[in-house]
Amino acid sequence: MIDRMIESEVRFKLTTNAAVVLLGARQVGKTTMALSIAENWLTGSVYLDLERPADLRRLDDADSYLRNQNDKLVILDEVHRMPELMPILRGVIDSRRREGLRTGQFLLLGSASLDLIRHVDESLAGRLAHCELGGVCVDEAADAGIDLRRLWLRGGFPESLLADSDGIAASWCDNLVRSYLERDIPQFAPRLSRETLRRLWMMMAYSSGSLLNSSRLASSLGISAPTVDRYLDLLTDLGLLRRLEPWFANATTRITKSPKIFVRDTGLLHSLLEIRTLNGLLGHPSVGGSFESCCLESLIQASSTYHPYFYRTSRGDEIDLVLTSGGQPKVAIEIKLSSSAAVSPGFYNCCDALEIDQRYLVYGGPSSMEPYNYHGITIAPLEHVVRRLREDSLGPSGVVED
């Protein structure tokens, strides 16, 4: 069992909001977290899986059933499958508010964020808070006795990370990729063939961390650029890809305005690249992009009160991750696999241009290595920087507050 730090945030938001929607990819641990919360909920709880026929039958008369739960916490799993529930939830929430019960009514779990948020925001505006559960972060893994290289190879899905061997973990990731290709993605967009979609996903894996060029991808696949963009949006919506946008506000020089695309989970990334072992990973041409993907996920999750971007000028000067707050860049992070890699002059130039004082170089060394300062840059293992960013993002209550 790996303790997830966002659980305290979900609990806190349930005490201050009528409903909370928890988003995340399939198998990332949403149900496990929800059941953990339900187990200790003082007024009792009800769990309904909307993929289970028996639970769906309970909702034949959803309005009556939900109103009869009184002050229990009702957990609705895979709620994006029943968007027609949202107006009913609004009525139940408003009715309970008039009776004095204003918080902790519903916990909604979904694995298709865009589809779910659209229906939720249309019906439950002002009545709920949002949380997103990503893969296991490096600090969460370290607290469970799991080192960075195991997390990097296997990815952040708990079932893969906790598998008895790397081979079992790789097989689990293979099956999850197959499940998405055969079941989940066709459910939302059935037009593209499974083989073409697999090729698109594999191309994303080989170019993870690179600038998006939809026209080049479309030409390689023999489909249109708008079709590529539509499926990339879907993969992003399902929590499988991350689209990292460039920072260009108030820039005085020519800069890159195309986003970067990353495969978010390195376990799935390595499955698509057919990487099975750490030795195979370290000798693979995509090792740098893979490590950057691993680091980005932990860094972005830990810095939840910041907005993530990258920055790149037309002459190639770049910052791998820029964290902004209040519309201003605050933190600049360079990611290098080796601790002996030098910081490029372009990184300094970009930081100076954006007037960023908080500068880090993250590398792949063990967490026991002490951070040190070099010409104004803190050079540190990933875990150290993640913990520092997480501390900066916590409110007085010890959780990230709305």
C-alpha positions, 0 to 999 in steps of 0.5 A, spaced: 500 500 500 502 506 497 500 512 501 497 518 496 498 525 499 492 528 495 488 523 499 488 529 505 486 534 500 480 530 498 478 529 505 479 536 506 475 538 500 469 534 502 469 537 509 468 544 505 464 542 499 458 538 497 461 534 492 468 533 490 470 530 483 476 526 483 479 525 476 485 520 473 487 515 469 484 508 469 487 503 475 491 509 478 488 508 484 482 512 485 477 507 487 482 505 492 483 512 495 475 513 495 474 506 499 479 508 504 476 515 505 469 511 505 471 506 511 472 512 516 467 517 514 463 518 520 456 518 517 457 512 513 458 511 506 455 508 499 459 506 494 456 505 487 460 502 481 457 505 474 460 499 470 457 494 475 449 492 472 447 491 480 449 498 482 446 501 475 439 497 477 439 501 484 439 507 480 433 506 475 430 511 480 436 515 481 433 521 484 429 517 490 435 512 491 440 518 492 435 522 496 434 516 501 441 516 503 440 521 508 447 524 510 451 518 507 457 520 503 455 517 496 461 515 492 459 514 484 465 511 480 466 512 473 460 517 473 462 520 466 458 514 464 452 517 466 452 524 465 444 524 465 445 523 473 448 531 474 441 534 474 439 529 479 445 530 483 444 538 483 437 537 485 439 532 491 445 537 493 440 543 493 435 540 497 440 537 502 443 544 503 436 547 505 436 542 510 443 544 513 447 539 510 452 543 506 458 538 505 460 531 504 455 529 500 458 526 493 465 523 491 465 523 484 470 518 480 472 519 473 477 517 468 475 521 462 476 528 465 474 533 459 467 529 458 466 529 465 468 536 467 463 539 461 457 535 464 459 537 471 460 544 470 454 545 467 450 542 472 454 543 479 457 549 478 458 552 485 457 546 488 463 542 488 471 542 488 476 538 483 482 534 484 486 530 480 490 523 481 496 522 477 501 516 478 505 515 484 510 521 485 517 520 487 516 522 494 510 517 495 514 512 492 520 513 497 516 513 503 514 506 501 521 504 500 521 504 492 527 507 489 527 512 483 529 507 478 524 502 479 519 508 479 522 510 472 522 503 469 515 501 471 511 507 472 506 510 477 500 505 476 500 502 483 499 495 480 505 495 476 510 499 481 508 494 486 509 487 482 513 482 484 518 483 478 519 487 472 517 482 467 510 482 471 510 489 471 511 490 464 506 485 462 501 488 466 502 495 462 502 491 456 495 489 458 493 496 460 495 499 453 491 493 450 485 495 454 485 502 452 486 500 445 480 495 444 475 498 449 476 505 452 478 509 446 473 506 441 468 508 447 469 515 446 472 515 438 470 509 434 472 512 427 480 510 427 482 503 427 486 500 433 492 499 429 492 506 426 491 508 433 497 504 436 502 507 431 500 514 433 501 512 440 507 509 439 510 515 435 508 519 441 512 514 445 518 515 441 518 522 440 515 523 448 518 530 450 519 533 443 515 539 440 508 537 437 508 537 429 501 534 427 502 535 420 508 530 420 504 525 424 498 525 420 503 524 413 506 518 417 499 515 418 496 517 412 490 521 416 489 528 416 492 533 421 485 535 425 484 527 426 491 527 429 489 533 434 482 530 435 485 523 438 491 527 441 486 531 445 482 524 447 489 521 449 490 527 453 483 527 456 484 520 458 490 522 462 495 518 458 498 524 454 501 531 457 500 537 453 505 542 456 504 549 453 510 554 452 510 560 456 510 566 452 507 572 455 511 578 455 516 575 451 521 580 447 524 575 443 522 570 438 520 563 441 517 557 440 509 556 440 508 549 439 506 545 445 511 539 447 507 532 448 509 527 453 507 520 455 505 521 462 506 514 465 513 511 463 511 504 465 506 505 459 511 509 455 516 503 456 511 498 454 510 502 447 517 502 446 518 494 448 523 496 454 523 491 459 529 492 463 533 497 466 539 495 462 534 496 456 532 502 458 539 505 459 541 503 453 535 506 449 535 512 444 529 515 448 532 514 455 533 522 456 526 523 454 523 517 458 527 520 464 524 527 463 517 524 462 518 521 469 521 527 472 515 532 469 510 528 472 512 528 479 514 535 479 508 538 476 504 534 481 508 536 487 507 544 485 499 544 484 499 551 486 503 553 480 501 553 472 506 548 468 510 551 462 516 550 458 520 556 455 524 555 448 527 561 444 528 560 436 535 559 437 534 553 442 535 556 449 530 552 453 527 551 460 525 544 461 519 546 466 517 553 468 512 554 474 508 560 474 504 563 479 499 570 478 501 570 471 509 571 473 514 565 472 517 563 479 521 557 478 525 554 472 527 547 472 532 543 468 532 536 467 538 532 466 539 524 467 546 525 469 549 529 475 555 531 471 551 534 466 553 541 465 548 547 465 547 550 458 548 557 457 541 557 454 538 556 461 542 562 464 539 566 458 532 564 459 532 565 466 535 572 466 530 574 460 524 571 465 527 574 471 527 567 475 531 567 481 529 560 483 533 555 479 534 548 479 537 542 476 534 536 477 538 529 476 537 522 476 542 521 482 539 517 489 536 521 494 541 521 499 546 525 495 546 532 498 543 538 494 548 544 492 549 551 489 552 552 483 552 559 480 545 560 483 542 554 481 540 548 486 543 542 483 539 536 487 536 529 486 529 529 483 526 527 490 529 533 494 526 538 489 519 535 489 519 535 496 521 542 496 515 544 491 510 540 495 512 544 501 511 551 497 504 548 495 501 546 502 496 551 505 496 553 513 491 546 513 497 542 510 493 541 504 492 544 497 486 549 498 482 552 493 
